Amino acid sequence: MSYGNEFGGKITFKSNQIKSMSINQLNLNTEHLNNSPKINKAALQLQALIEILNQREISNSILLKINAEIAEINTSDKVGNSLLRLIKNKQSIITKLLEKELKLVPINYYRNLWLVLGMSAFGLPIGVAFGLSIGNIALLGIGLPIGLGIGASLGSIMDKKAKNEGRQLNIELKY
């Protein structure tokens, strides 16, 4: 591919010379990974997410934001539980960024989100209404499993929709 410049010369690019940005790899000290299976599992899960994202077309502005989060993990001197919390926190930030900006979600993202929302948005009001109608507010907890079921079904419907639209990443994140 050739392009002319303002001085009349030509600039030639070979197709393999133009590379898009990619997400930085996770580089943790192997001591941290060997000492804690929880940190190892969290790091492997985040690395798997990074590899899946590198296979997709993502805008440079979002790649820069993701790389900033990864760089913060790579340059951290935290160890133990604080490192584990940092990895999980950054993974959560990346997941929310992907959902907000690109509408990309991991497997069962909406189900997990709506389980909690269903219990609080539907279950508690149903439980309060049930408890007040019977005259025993102790029955408030009856609405929670009802809300859990409503939330799980709504979330599953949204997950199926995301999968059908090609917005679902091929990974299930377990926090």
ABEGO torsion letter per residue (X at the ends): XBBBBAAGBBBBBBAAABBBBBBBBBBBBAAAAAABAAAAAAAAAAAAAAAAAAABBBBAAAAAAAAAAAAAAAABABBEAAAAAAAAAAAAAAAAAAAAAAGBBBBGAAAAAAAAAAAAAAAAAAAAAAAAAAGBAAAAAAAAAAAAAAAAAAAAAAAAAAAAAGABBBBBBBX
